[in-house]
Amino acid sequence: MTTDPCDDCGKRVRVAGGIGDMWTSTGPSGGMTLEFDDGREAFLCFDCIEALPDDPGADDVGGDRDA
């Protein structure tokens, strides 16, 4: 199982797929990467995604995230 920290709250969440799941049972991911209009990306847990405002921008995610 592979985990990555949420770019907003810092909680480590499961990332589905990849080499880490080759010999273990698979399950759902705990978050996803969002790409914003300016090209920046952020990996967020589902709780932080739900807390985003409608039509979020990169500035809505904890701090300055450069691509």
Contacts in CASP RR format, 6 or more apart in sequence:
PFRMAT RR
TARGET T0000
AUTHOR 0000-0000-0000
METHOD contacts of the structure
MODEL  1
MTTDPCDDCGKRVRVAGGIGDMWTSTGPSGGMTLEFDDGREAFLCFDCIE
ALPDDPGADDVGGDRDA
1 14 0 8 1.000
1 20 0 8 1.000
1 21 0 8 1.000
1 24 0 8 1.000
2 14 0 8 1.000
2 15 0 8 1.000
2 17 0 8 1.000
2 18 0 8 1.000
2 19 0 8 1.000
2 20 0 8 1.000
2 21 0 8 1.000
3 12 0 8 1.000
3 13 0 8 1.000
3 14 0 8 1.000
3 15 0 8 1.000
4 12 0 8 1.000
4 13 0 8 1.000
4 15 0 8 1.000
4 43 0 8 1.000
5 11 0 8 1.000
5 12 0 8 1.000
5 13 0 8 1.000
5 43 0 8 1.000
6 12 0 8 1.000
6 13 0 8 1.000
6 31 0 8 1.000
6 43 0 8 1.000
6 44 0 8 1.000
6 45 0 8 1.000
6 48 0 8 1.000
7 42 0 8 1.000
7 43 0 8 1.000
7 44 0 8 1.000
7 61 0 8 1.000
7 62 0 8 1.000
7 65 0 8 1.000
8 42 0 8 1.000
8 44 0 8 1.000
8 45 0 8 1.000
8 48 0 8 1.000
8 61 0 8 1.000
8 62 0 8 1.000
9 45 0 8 1.000
9 47 0 8 1.000
9 48 0 8 1.000
11 45 0 8 1.000
11 47 0 8 1.000
13 29 0 8 1.000
13 30 0 8 1.000
13 31 0 8 1.000
13 45 0 8 1.000
13 46 0 8 1.000
14 27 0 8 1.000
14 28 0 8 1.000
14 29 0 8 1.000
14 30 0 8 1.000
14 31 0 8 1.000
15 29 0 8 1.000
15 30 0 8 1.000
15 31 0 8 1.000
16 26 0 8 1.000
16 27 0 8 1.000
16 28 0 8 1.000
16 29 0 8 1.000
16 30 0 8 1.000
17 26 0 8 1.000
17 29 0 8 1.000
21 27 0 8 1.000
30 45 0 8 1.000
30 46 0 8 1.000
31 43 0 8 1.000
31 44 0 8 1.000
31 45 0 8 1.000
31 46 0 8 1.000
31 49 0 8 1.000
32 43 0 8 1.000
32 44 0 8 1.000
32 46 0 8 1.000
32 49 0 8 1.000
33 41 0 8 1.000
33 42 0 8 1.000
33 43 0 8 1.000
33 44 0 8 1.000
34 41 0 8 1.000
34 42 0 8 1.000
34 43 0 8 1.000
34 44 0 8 1.000
34 49 0 8 1.000
34 56 0 8 1.000
34 61 0 8 1.000
35 41 0 8 1.000
36 42 0 8 1.000
36 56 0 8 1.000
36 57 0 8 1.000
36 58 0 8 1.000
37 57 0 8 1.000
38 58 0 8 1.000
38 67 0 8 1.000
39 58 0 8 1.000
39 67 0 8 1.000
40 58 0 8 1.000
40 65 0 8 1.000
40 66 0 8 1.000
40 67 0 8 1.000
41 65 0 8 1.000
41 67 0 8 1.000
42 58 0 8 1.000
42 61 0 8 1.000
42 65 0 8 1.000
44 52 0 8 1.000
44 61 0 8 1.000
48 61 0 8 1.000
52 60 0 8 1.000
52 61 0 8 1.000
53 60 0 8 1.000
58 65 0 8 1.000
END
